[in-house]
Amino acid sequence: MKKTATLYQHGTLALLVPGLLAGTLTMTELLRHGDTGIGTGEGLDGELIILDGHPYQVNAHGDVCEVPGDFTLPFANVHYADYQPLMTVLGASQADLNQQIRALAQLDNAFFSVKVTGLFTAIRTRAVAKSEPPYQTLAQAAQQQRVFSRGEVTGTLIGYYAPELYDGIAVAGFHDHFLADDHSFGGHLLDFESVDGEVSVQPFATLEQHLPVDDQAYRQHDFGADDITGDVHRAER
């Protein structure tokens, strides 16, 4: 039976801060834990959005392609989709959308996923160029991001909300990725002006946290000197 109340997370956003960017899980293994999600590749190789079991990568050139099973990741969230309708929105800004979701869902102290399908206007996304060892820190790598924009596009937003209590493991608040219906555009969602569409949510009672304990660099790193929450928030928002 698929565990639809479980969010599976490989790695943490905190481990990206000092540049622990080695791919420590394959896509094949990740997809054993869900059919929907987001993540990034080894060396922050683009932005990933997983829909209906198909993993799509948006690279630093803005190209979208489906990645193979041996594609490796340092960080990802995935779950088995079982979304429940929440509301219909018309002309909602990003801030309005997030505010309405929190007000209606009443899940501020839980992990949950958001799915929004519809027409987005003045939307901006980003993807980071892949770095090679020795890896840059998250802050350094984020400076190499490419920003993409569309005046109007239909597509799907997949995101996760994490409670403030778990800031650093994930990013507190919303972390969203986007993919156009025609797969011509996508990435980590920066902002949009408005959306007309359908909003659904899926709460999780369980967070299954998987750590890359076979990675020596991760095992030996001292996180005490890292500005984890500061760097995560600067890079992810």
N, C-alpha and C positions, 0 to 999 in steps of 0.2 A: 504494500500500500504506500502511495506517495505521501510524504510528510509535508502537507501543505501549511502546517502551522510552524514550520522550522525555517529559519534563515540560516544558510550556510555561508560563512565568510572565511576565505583563505587569506592569511596574512592580516596585517592591520595597516591603517594609514600611517601610524606612528613609525613603522619600520621603513617607510619610504623617505622619511625626513632626513636621515643621515646618508641616504643613497644606497640602501639595501634593496637593489632593484633586480637582482637575479631572478630568473624565472624558476619558481620552486614547485609549480604544479602544472600539469598538462591540461589542455582543454578537455581531452577525453575524460580525465579524472574529475574535473570540475563538473562536467555535464552528468556525472553519476549522482549529483546532488541537487539538480534542478534543471529547468528548461527556460528560465527567464532570469536576466541579471545584467550586471555591469561590471567593468573591470578595466585593467590595462595590461599590456604585454611587457615582457622582459625589457629593462632599460626604459620604461615608460613608453613603450612602442605603441603609440596611438591610444584611442579610446574604444572600448568594447561595449556593445549592447547585444544581449542575447534575447531573441524572441522565438517562441515556439521551438526551442531546441536548436536554433541556428545562431551561431556566434559571428557577429559582424564586427569588423575592425574599421574604424575611420583613422587613416594615417595622417601624417603631418602635411601631406599634399591635398588633403580633403577627399581622397579616394576611398571608396567603400568596397570591401571584399569580405567574403566568408573565409574564416581562418580554419586550418586543418587541425586534426586532433593532437598533433605534436607541438602545437603552439603553446608556449609556456608563459605563466603569469606570476608576478609577485603579489598581486592583490586582486580580489574579486568578491562580489556578492552574488549569490544565486539562490533561487528557490523554485518550487513547483507552483506554477500559476493557478490561483483560485480566487481571482479578484471578484469583489462584490461592488455593484454600482453604488456610487455615492451621490453624484449630482451631475447636472448639465450646466456648462458655463457658456456665456455669450459675452465676448469682448473683455474677458478678465485679463488683467495684467498679471505678471508673475507674482508680485507681492500679494495681489488680491487672491489669486489662486491658492497660494500657500496658506494665507490666512483663513480662507473658507474651508480648506481641507482640514486644518487643525480644529476649527470650530465645530465642524460637523462630525469628524471622526472621533474626537475626544480620546486620542491615543498619545498624548504628549509624553507619557512615561513608558511607552512601548516602542519597539521596532515595528515598522510597517512599510509596505511597498505601495507606491502610487503608479497608476497607469493612466495616461491621458492620451486620447486619440482625437485628432481633429485638425483644424486649420490654424496655423500659427503665423503671426505677422511680425516683421522686424525682429527675426530670431537670430541670435549669435551663438555659435558653438566654438569649441577649440579642440586641438589635438597637439600633443607634444611630440617633437622629433625624437626618435630612438637614440639613446646614448649607449656608448660602449664602455666596458671596463677600462680604467677605474671609473666607476659611475659617479656622476655629479650628485650633489644633494638635491632634495626635492625643490628647494628654493631656486637653485641654479638652473635645474632642468625646466622649471616653470617659465623661466625667462625666454626659453626657446620655443614657446608655444606659437602655433599659428591659429589665427582667428578667422572664422568663416561666417558669412551672413547670407540670409535670404530675405527678400521683402515679403514673401508669402509662400508657405509650403505646408502640405498636409503630411502628417506623420504621427509617430508614437513617442511619447515621453515615458521612459521607465526610470523610476527613482526610488530611493530609500530614505526614510526618516529615521534618525537615531536620536534617542533622548540625550539631554545634556549630561546625564550621569556617565555616558559612554563616550564622551568627546575624547578623541585621540585614537581609540580603537576604531571608531568611524568618525565622520565629521558630524557634530551635533547639528540637528536640523535636516534640511533636505539636500540630497546629493543626486542630481538628475543627469541622465544622458538622453540623447534624442536620435531618432533615425527616420528619415523621410520614407514615405510609402514606396517611392520608386528607387530607393537606395542610392540616390544621387547626392545626399547631404546628411551630415550628422556630426556626432561628437559629444564631448562634455558640454552640457548646457550652461551657458553663461547668463543669458537673459532673453526675454522676448517682450514685445509691446502688448500683444493680446492673443487670446486663444478662444476659439469657438469649438467646443467639443464635449466628449463624455469623460467623466472622471470616475475611476474606481480605485478601491484600496484593498489591501490584504494585510491584516495584522499577524504578528508572529508571537507565539507564546514561548518559543525557544530560540536562542541564538547558539548555533553550533560553530564555535571558533576553532579553526584549524591553523596551527602554527608551523612554520618551516623549520622544524627542529633538526632536520638533516643538513641544513645550511650552516657551515661553520662560522661564516661572517655574522650571521644573525645570532648564533649562540654566544659569541664572544663580545658583541657590541655592548657598550655601556651607554644607555639612553639618558643617563643623569644630566649630561651637559647639553642635550638637545632641547630646542624650543619647540616641543612637539605640537602643542595646540596652536601656537602662533603661526608656525610654518604651514601646518595643515590648513588653517583657515585662509591664509594668504594664497595658497596654491589652489584650493578647491572652490573658492567663491569669487 
